[in-house]
Structure formats: C-alpha cells, structure tokens
C-alpha cells in the first residue's frame, strides 16, 4: 500500500528553503539527488499513457527519475538485478557477514567517501579471501557479493559492508568443493584482526601520499602526527565482524538480497508524519531487544534532509561488488566449475530468468497494459483516450 507521505513530498515542500539556507555548502551530487527525488514520477520527467488490451482501461504513468538514491526507483532495478543473480546461486548454505568501520574512522570516511569506502570494500574482501584460503581454516577460494550501506536506522553516518558468502569454496588446487561447517564459516576474531591491520595500513598509506582531505573541525588531521594519534585508540580496539547463521535455502538468500542491495537511507514506508517543521519516522534501536527495538523519532525537517543527503555516494561509485568466484569475467567459469564439483547441472545462458514486465496489471480486469502514447517533459497527453474511465498513476 502506498504511504501517504514520501521523501519527495518533504523535498518539494522544504527543499527550496534548504537549498537557500545551505547555498555553497551542498555538493553538485546532493543537489542533483534533491532535484531527481522532487521530480520523480511527475510531469517534469514526461511519461506515457497505458491501456489495457482487454477492457480498454487507461492510465497516465509519469517517468521515474531512476536515481539510485530515490526511494521510489529501486524496486524495478532490484528485480532486474535479482533476476541476473538468481542464476549464480549454488545449492549450498549461504552466510551473511558484516564489516563495520569504527566511529573514529567513519568521520574520516565522510570527508573522503570515494577513497575510504573503496578501501572498506578492498580490505573486507581481501580479509575474507585470505582467511578462507588459509589451510588452518577453509583452504578454499570462496565467492562474495558485497553491498555498501552508509547509514544506521536513524540515518546517521554508519558505513559498513554486507556480504553474502556461499558456505564453502573450490579447493586451492581446483579439484574439489570444500564445504564449511553447517553453522560456521570463518572465525570472526581472526577476520576482525586482519581487517583492522589491512585497513589501517592502507589508510595511513593514503594519508602519507597526500590523498586524504580534511575540513572544518577535522582540519588538524592533515598533520601526520595528529592523524596517527587519532588512530591510536582503534589500533588496540577489537574491530567487530558480524557473521549471521546461514540462510534457510536459496529463496531466503534472494529475499535478503531484494531487501538490501538497492536500499536507500530511508524508505517511504517508514515515514509517519510531516509538517513544515518536523518529520516523524520509524527506526530500529539495536541496543534494545524484542518489541522495544521498534522506536519512533522526530527530527526537524532541515535535520532530516541533512541526514538523507549524508548518504549521497560519489558519482560512478559502485556500491555492489563481487569478489573471488563471483568476480568479473571469471565468474561464469568459476560457477560452472563449482557446479561440476557439486554434481549439479550448469545453468545455460539461454535459460537465465528474464525480467518480467514491471508495469502493474490492469486494476479492472488484471489484463496486460500496453503503452499507447508517450509525452515529453513538462507536457501532458494531447487528449484523453476514448475508452473507459481512467486513472492517473506512475511508471515503475
């Protein structure tokens, strides 16, 4: 069911004043996201008229902005991505692993998003691949699908990487499939120690190369001595790597991926109330347990917009990445080898699932809707089609 409040409503009502108040302090990427969310599925982006092949019912559907930060535009993108990933699933258990940056590092990441988020991906993936290949542990090449999230439930800055990992891998000599234990993939303490070492070593190297930038209250970190003192507490702190129990079958893996891969900082369904001065929404307080975990928060409208814009990613930054058996051009050969070792049939490319029509069916008879007219930005259809009573909806 469509919520009565959307992030777009908040941006349209309070966005102009927010831009004026923060003029000169918003990046071009943030301004583009605000504009895209405001214009999404409105006449500003044009659209088309759909009609039912069976009963003639018609509706106007405005185009999506397709911005990856827009809460309304991720559904169709996620479905297309999932259809491709379904062919990659192996008949083994899958684990969910999370690598999180300490708060002291998160503040550095915020002012150096592209570099530090990329380092988070590289250090976390190398940690998993290295420990998995260690003869003392799994002694195998594993596959990883990694997704970056930069937010906590209350939209605060909290960068972390979620990983989906098959419960096993191909032996280092390529001759057999090595399965992990049923409820155990890799030791999280060993993962945390190696992750900490790899990340800090490379972060310091970035600083020494003059590639990190610091502004405002963090400008003093440009000095190497100050920077090293800032990192000293996290050198001895335990870096938490969280590993959940394995999923209950491939369907559960896909359900998880559908929820996580194309998520944005806040979904429209979490919004409860909005007026000129404040926004109220639901969030999870992970310090609480049971039913107390679900909480309600109210923020000033400007603070809500500020928190949403914290999570705008640098242009061209890939927030979903694949490693090991699932990496790049070797993915198909690796998966074919894994299936052969597991004695399961290889999925022919022609049999890969196709993405179904994303247009909703006719609300009157359930028939298929087809496009009968298109119209450009800021325009409307030339005239209502001569058919049954219409509805005005939006394109997926």
C-alpha positions as CSV (number, residue, x, y, z in Angstrom):
1,X,0.0,0.0,0.0
2,X,1.3,3.4,-0.9
3,X,2.2,5.5,2.1
4,X,0.6,8.9,2.4
5,X,4.0,10.6,2.9
6,X,7.0,10.3,0.7
7,X,10.6,11.7,0.9
8,X,9.6,13.5,-2.3
9,X,6.9,15.4,-0.5
10,X,9.4,16.6,2.1
11,X,11.9,17.7,-0.5
12,X,9.2,19.5,-2.6
13,X,7.9,21.4,0.4
14,X,11.2,22.1,2.3
15,X,13.8,21.6,-0.4
16,X,13.9,25.2,-1.8
17,X,14.4,26.8,1.6
18,X,17.0,24.2,2.5
19,X,19.0,25.0,-0.7
20,X,18.8,28.7,0.0
21,X,19.9,28.3,3.6
22,X,22.8,26.0,2.7
23,X,23.9,27.6,-0.6
24,X,27.5,27.0,-1.3
25,X,27.6,24.0,1.2
26,X,25.8,21.4,-0.9
27,X,27.7,19.4,-3.5
28,X,26.5,19.1,-7.1
29,X,25.7,15.4,-6.4
30,X,23.5,16.3,-3.5
31,X,21.7,19.0,-5.5
32,X,21.1,16.5,-8.3
33,X,19.7,14.0,-5.9
34,X,17.3,16.5,-4.4
35,X,16.1,17.6,-7.9
36,X,15.7,14.0,-9.0
37,X,13.6,13.0,-6.0
38,X,11.4,16.1,-6.3
39,X,10.7,15.5,-10.0
40,X,10.4,11.7,-9.9
41,X,7.1,10.5,-11.4
42,X,5.8,14.0,-12.2
43,X,5.1,15.8,-15.4
44,X,8.6,17.3,-15.1
45,X,10.0,14.0,-16.5
46,X,7.3,13.2,-19.1
47,X,5.6,9.9,-19.3
48,X,3.2,7.7,-21.3
49,X,-0.4,6.5,-21.4
50,X,-1.1,2.8,-20.8
51,X,-4.2,1.0,-21.9
52,X,-5.5,-2.5,-21.1
53,X,-5.5,-4.9,-24.0
54,X,-8.7,-6.5,-22.7
55,X,-11.1,-3.9,-21.2
56,X,-9.6,-0.6,-22.5
57,X,-9.0,0.8,-19.1
58,X,-6.3,3.5,-19.3
59,X,-4.0,5.5,-17.0
60,X,-1.3,8.1,-17.2
61,X,2.1,7.0,-16.0
62,X,4.9,9.5,-15.3
63,X,8.5,8.5,-15.8
64,X,10.9,7.6,-12.9
65,X,14.0,9.6,-12.2
66,X,16.0,6.3,-11.9
67,X,18.3,7.9,-9.4
68,X,19.9,5.3,-7.2
69,X,19.2,7.4,-4.1
70,X,15.5,7.8,-4.8
71,X,13.2,5.6,-2.5
72,X,10.7,5.1,-5.3
73,X,13.0,4.0,-8.1
74,X,14.7,0.9,-6.6
75,X,12.0,-1.7,-7.0
76,X,12.3,-2.3,-10.7
77,X,16.1,-2.0,-10.6
78,X,16.3,-4.6,-7.8
79,X,14.1,-7.0,-9.6
80,X,16.2,-6.8,-12.8
81,X,19.4,-7.3,-10.7
82,X,18.0,-10.2,-8.8
83,X,16.9,-12.0,-11.9
84,X,20.5,-12.0,-13.0
85,X,21.8,-13.1,-9.6
86,X,19.4,-16.0,-9.3
87,X,21.4,-17.9,-11.9
88,X,24.5,-17.5,-9.8
89,X,23.1,-19.3,-6.7
90,X,24.7,-22.6,-5.7
91,X,22.9,-25.4,-3.9
92,X,24.8,-24.7,-0.6
93,X,24.1,-22.8,2.5
94,X,24.8,-19.0,2.4
95,X,26.2,-16.8,5.2
96,X,25.7,-13.1,5.9
97,X,28.9,-11.3,7.1
98,X,29.1,-7.6,8.1
99,X,32.2,-5.5,8.3
100,X,31.8,-2.2,10.1
101,X,34.1,0.8,10.5
102,X,34.8,2.2,14.0
103,X,33.4,5.7,14.6
104,X,36.8,7.3,14.6
105,X,37.3,6.0,11.0
106,X,33.7,6.8,9.9
107,X,34.4,10.5,10.4
108,X,37.4,10.3,8.1
109,X,35.3,8.3,5.6
110,X,32.7,11.0,5.4
111,X,35.2,13.6,4.2
112,X,36.9,11.1,1.8
113,X,34.0,9.0,0.6
114,X,35.3,7.6,-2.6
115,X,38.7,6.6,-1.2
116,X,37.7,5.3,2.2
117,X,34.6,3.5,1.0
118,X,36.7,1.8,-1.7
119,X,39.3,0.9,0.9
120,X,36.5,-0.6,3.1
121,X,35.5,-2.9,0.2
122,X,39.0,-3.9,-0.6
123,X,40.1,-4.6,3.0
124,X,37.0,-6.5,3.8
125,X,37.0,-8.7,0.7
126,X,40.8,-9.4,1.0
127,X,40.3,-10.4,4.6
128,X,37.6,-12.9,3.7
129,X,39.5,-14.3,0.8
130,X,42.8,-14.6,2.7
131,X,41.3,-16.3,5.8
132,X,39.2,-18.6,3.7
133,X,42.3,-19.7,1.7
134,X,44.3,-20.3,4.9
135,X,44.9,-24.1,5.3
136,X,44.1,-23.6,9.0
137,X,40.6,-22.6,8.1
138,X,38.7,-23.4,4.9
139,X,41.7,-23.7,2.5
140,X,39.4,-22.7,-0.4
141,X,38.6,-20.0,-2.9
142,X,35.2,-18.5,-2.0
143,X,32.7,-16.2,-3.7
144,X,31.5,-12.9,-2.3
145,X,28.7,-10.4,-3.1
146,X,29.3,-7.2,-1.1
147,X,26.9,-4.3,-0.7
148,X,27.8,-0.9,0.9
149,X,25.5,0.7,3.4
150,X,26.5,4.1,4.8
151,X,23.6,4.6,7.3
152,X,22.2,3.4,10.6
153,X,18.5,3.0,11.0
154,X,18.2,6.7,12.2
155,X,20.0,7.8,9.0
156,X,23.2,8.7,10.9
157,X,26.5,8.1,9.2
158,X,27.5,4.4,9.8
159,X,29.5,2.9,6.9
160,X,29.5,-0.9,6.7
161,X,29.6,-3.7,4.1
162,X,27.1,-6.6,4.0
163,X,28.4,-9.7,2.4
164,X,26.6,-12.8,1.1
165,X,29.0,-15.8,1.0
166,X,28.4,-19.4,-0.1
167,X,29.2,-21.9,2.7
168,X,32.3,-23.3,1.1
169,X,34.5,-22.9,-1.9
170,X,36.7,-24.6,-4.5
171,X,39.9,-26.1,-3.2
172,X,43.1,-24.2,-4.0
173,X,44.1,-26.9,-6.5
174,X,40.7,-26.7,-8.1
175,X,39.9,-30.4,-7.7
176,X,37.1,-30.5,-5.2
177,X,34.4,-28.4,-3.4
178,X,35.2,-27.8,0.3
179,X,32.1,-27.2,2.4
180,X,32.1,-25.1,5.6
181,X,30.7,-26.4,8.8
182,X,26.9,-26.2,8.9
183,X,26.7,-23.2,11.2
184,X,30.2,-21.8,10.9
185,X,32.0,-20.1,8.1
186,X,35.2,-18.4,9.3
187,X,36.4,-17.3,12.8
188,X,35.2,-13.7,13.3
189,X,38.1,-12.8,15.7
190,X,40.6,-13.7,13.0
191,X,38.6,-11.8,10.4
192,X,38.5,-8.7,12.7
193,X,42.2,-8.7,13.4
194,X,43.2,-9.0,9.7
195,X,40.6,-6.4,8.6
196,X,41.9,-3.9,11.2
197,X,45.5,-4.4,10.1
198,X,44.8,-4.2,6.3
199,X,42.6,-1.2,6.6
200,X,44.8,0.9,8.9
201,X,48.0,0.1,7.0
202,X,46.4,1.3,3.8
203,X,44.6,4.3,5.3
204,X,48.0,5.5,6.7
205,X,49.5,5.0,3.2
206,X,46.7,7.2,1.7
207,X,47.5,9.9,4.3
208,X,51.2,9.7,3.6
209,X,50.5,10.0,-0.2
210,X,48.6,13.2,0.5
211,X,45.4,11.7,-0.9
212,X,43.1,12.4,2.1
213,X,41.4,15.7,2.6
214,X,40.3,17.2,5.9
215,X,38.0,20.2,6.5
216,X,36.4,22.1,9.4
217,X,36.8,20.6,12.8
218,X,38.9,17.8,11.3
219,X,41.5,20.0,9.5
220,X,44.1,19.3,12.2
221,X,44.2,15.6,11.0
222,X,46.2,16.7,8.0
223,X,49.3,16.6,10.2
224,X,50.7,13.1,10.3
225,X,51.5,13.0,14.0
226,X,48.0,14.2,14.9
227,X,46.5,11.7,12.4
228,X,48.4,8.8,14.0
229,X,47.3,9.9,17.5
230,X,43.7,9.9,16.3
231,X,44.1,6.3,15.1
232,X,45.9,5.1,18.2
233,X,42.7,4.0,20.1
234,X,41.4,1.9,17.2
235,X,44.7,0.1,16.8
236,X,44.0,-1.8,20.1
237,X,40.2,-1.8,19.9
238,X,38.5,-5.0,18.7
239,X,37.0,-4.5,15.2
240,X,33.7,-6.3,15.1
241,X,33.0,-8.6,12.2
242,X,29.5,-10.0,12.5
243,X,28.5,-13.3,11.0
244,X,24.9,-14.4,11.0
245,X,23.8,-18.1,10.8
246,X,23.3,-19.4,7.3
247,X,20.2,-18.7,5.3
248,X,17.5,-21.4,5.0
249,X,17.9,-22.1,1.3
250,X,18.4,-20.1,-1.9
251,X,15.0,-18.4,-1.7
252,X,15.9,-16.8,1.6
253,X,19.2,-15.5,0.0
254,X,17.2,-13.9,-2.8
255,X,14.7,-12.4,-0.3
256,X,17.6,-10.9,1.7
257,X,19.2,-9.5,-1.4
258,X,15.9,-8.0,-2.5
259,X,15.8,-6.1,0.8
260,X,19.4,-5.0,1.0
261,X,21.0,-4.5,-2.4
262,X,19.1,-1.5,-3.6
263,X,18.1,0.0,-0.3
264,X,18.4,3.8,0.4
265,X,18.8,5.6,3.6
266,X,15.1,5.6,4.4
267,X,12.1,4.1,2.7
268,X,8.8,5.9,2.3
269,X,7.0,3.2,4.3
270,X,8.9,4.3,7.4
271,X,7.6,7.8,7.3
272,X,4.8,8.5,9.8
273,X,4.2,12.3,9.8
274,X,5.4,15.5,8.2
275,X,4.6,19.2,8.7
276,X,6.6,22.4,7.9
277,X,8.9,22.0,10.9
278,X,9.4,18.3,11.6
279,X,9.4,14.7,10.2
280,X,8.5,11.7,12.2
281,X,9.6,8.2,11.2
282,X,10.1,4.6,12.5
283,X,13.6,3.3,13.2
284,X,15.2,0.3,15.0
285,X,17.2,0.9,18.1
286,X,19.6,-2.1,18.1
287,X,20.6,-1.5,21.7
288,X,17.1,-2.7,22.7
289,X,15.6,-6.2,22.4
290,X,12.3,-7.6,21.3
291,X,9.4,-5.3,20.6
292,X,11.2,-2.4,22.2
293,X,13.6,-2.3,19.3
294,X,11.0,-0.5,17.1
295,X,11.1,3.1,18.0
296,X,9.7,6.4,16.7
297,X,11.9,9.5,16.1
298,X,11.0,13.1,15.2
299,X,13.6,15.4,13.6
300,X,13.5,19.0,12.4
301,X,12.8,19.0,8.7
302,X,16.2,20.5,7.9
303,X,18.0,17.8,10.0
304,X,16.0,15.1,8.2
305,X,17.1,16.4,4.8
306,X,20.7,16.8,6.1
307,X,20.8,13.2,7.3
308,X,19.3,11.9,4.0
309,X,22.0,13.8,2.0
310,X,24.8,12.4,4.1
311,X,24.4,9.2,2.1
312,X,24.8,10.5,-1.4
313,X,27.6,8.5,-3.0
314,X,30.3,9.9,-5.3
315,X,29.4,9.8,-9.0
316,X,30.2,6.5,-10.5
317,X,30.9,4.7,-7.2
318,X,29.9,1.0,-7.3
319,X,28.1,0.1,-4.1
320,X,27.6,-3.6,-5.2
321,X,30.7,-5.6,-5.9
322,X,31.7,-9.2,-6.5
323,X,34.9,-11.0,-5.4
324,X,36.5,-14.4,-5.6
325,X,34.5,-16.9,-7.5
326,X,32.0,-14.2,-8.5
327,X,34.5,-11.7,-9.7
328,X,34.3,-10.2,-13.2
329,X,35.0,-12.2,-16.4
330,X,36.0,-15.4,-14.4
331,X,32.5,-15.6,-12.8
332,X,30.9,-18.0,-15.3
333,X,33.9,-20.3,-15.5
334,X,34.2,-20.4,-11.7
335,X,30.5,-21.1,-11.2
336,X,30.5,-23.8,-13.8
337,X,33.5,-25.5,-12.1
338,X,31.7,-25.2,-8.7
339,X,28.6,-26.8,-10.1
340,X,30.6,-29.6,-11.6
341,X,32.3,-30.3,-8.3
342,X,28.9,-30.2,-6.6
343,X,27.5,-32.5,-9.2
344,X,24.7,-30.2,-10.2
345,X,23.6,-29.1,-13.7
346,X,25.2,-26.0,-15.2
347,X,22.6,-23.2,-16.0
348,X,22.6,-22.5,-19.7
349,X,22.8,-18.8,-20.5
350,X,19.6,-19.0,-22.6
351,X,17.8,-20.4,-19.6
352,X,18.6,-17.4,-17.3
353,X,15.4,-15.9,-15.9
354,X,14.1,-13.0,-17.8
355,X,12.8,-9.8,-16.1
356,X,9.0,-9.8,-16.3
357,X,7.1,-6.7,-17.4
358,X,7.3,-4.3,-14.5
359,X,4.1,-2.5,-15.3
360,X,1.3,-3.3,-12.9
361,X,-1.6,-5.3,-14.4
362,X,-4.9,-3.6,-15.2
363,X,-6.7,-2.8,-11.9
364,X,-10.1,-3.6,-13.5
365,X,-9.6,-7.0,-15.1
366,X,-5.9,-7.9,-14.4
367,X,-5.1,-7.7,-18.1
368,X,-1.8,-6.6,-19.7
369,X,-1.2,-2.9,-20.0
370,X,0.4,-1.6,-23.2
371,X,1.8,1.9,-24.0
372,X,-0.4,3.8,-26.5
373,X,1.1,7.3,-26.2
374,X,4.2,9.0,-24.9
375,X,4.7,12.6,-24.0
376,X,7.8,14.7,-23.3
377,X,9.0,16.5,-20.1
378,X,6.6,19.1,-18.7
379,X,3.9,18.0,-21.2
380,X,0.6,16.2,-20.8
381,X,-1.2,13.8,-23.2
382,X,-2.7,15.6,-26.1
383,X,-6.2,14.4,-25.2
384,X,-7.7,11.6,-23.0
385,X,-8.1,8.3,-24.9
386,X,-11.6,7.4,-26.0
387,X,-12.1,4.5,-23.7
388,X,-13.2,3.5,-20.2
389,X,-12.8,5.7,-17.2
390,X,-9.2,6.5,-16.4
391,X,-6.8,6.6,-13.5
392,X,-3.6,8.6,-13.1
393,X,-0.7,6.5,-11.9
394,X,3.1,6.4,-12.1
395,X,5.5,4.4,-14.1
396,X,7.6,1.8,-12.2
